[in-house]
Amino acid sequence: MSPPSSPSAGGAARCVPRERPDDVPQDLCDRSATEQLKLLLTGESTAADLISACAGRIGPASATPAGGLFEAARRADNRRAAGEAGPLGGLPVAFAADLPGRAGVVAAAEAAGVVVVDSAAGEDGVRLLVAGAVSAAFVRDTSSADGVVPALRPAHGPGLLTRAVEDLVLFLPIIESEVSPSLVGSLDIGAHSDSIADIEFRDAVADVAALLSLHGHLIRDLDAGRSWQRRPDVLVSVPEESPQWTESALIVPVGTNRDDRALAVRFTARPGLERELIGLARLVDADLVRPVRAALSSCQAPLRAAPIPARRRVRRYRPDRSDRAW
């Protein structure tokens, strides 16, 4: 494999085209941003490779001309060759046209080294993300994710969509000025139960609550018939429950139900707890979602063939008292 870049005769780094198209992983566009970044850091792929592989998927969904994307990718590769690449150097990221504070967000992203992809009018970020056209998307409204991809909506600032939960940590620094310092220790978490009409969604919330209790967090059942004097740090419920705009929210996909509909849970917290929400999401992804995906993959069964069977692995503890908890 030829190196991604080399110095030109004048000493400036320039992008060197690959000798064989086969050098580019076939599934490069479908990988998580974390995996894509590792390939860029190790030199196994370049930003030009990434844009070249995803160009056909971006198509008319982007208002950025293809030539402009390739030129931005080449600049990212040259900066990496010169040792000047930002922490996200070369990753294509979409920015909605109606994004609040868009100029500041784009400037912070460019400083981190991303290749800016402007969403075409009316095109939502989740389409670009699911199609593999971009590594992440900053949007005005995260409701379009509909439990298909992880969606973080800080109390202040734009919404963030990624392909994997682990990717949220990569892009959070772009809006870091809106995020307070992380707390240390266990969280007081409230979870809905009987008020959730859909049984499969109710079970998904219960399984997540049970898992988090095993990790040392205090879990309170908010439907136990008692009025709580103090609001929990984090609420766990279903995506359909819309939080107030003064709250941070994170939707985490956990599988599919019997009707092949996406199953997801929503974490809601007061402003400044975005990092805590991501930490909880990573626990759920690592302990509930990934093991099932691995098991289904090993038996060559499609993931959508069955819901995430978390209840078979986590038992709930619900004392028979007014302040019952998991």
Secondary structure by P-SEA (a helix, b strand, c coil): cccccccccccbbbbbbbccccccccccccccaaaaaaaaaaccccaaaaaaaacccccccccccaaaaaaaaaaaaaaaaaccccccccbbbbbbccccaaaaaaaaaaaaccbbbbbcccccaaaaaaaccccbbbbccccccccccbbbbcccbbbbbccccccccccccccccccccccccccbbbbbccccccaaaaaaaaaaaaaaaaabbbbbcccccccccccccbbbbcccccccccbbbbbbbccccccccccbbbbbbcccaaaaaaaaaaaaaacccaaaaaaaaaaccccccccccccccbbbbbcccccccc
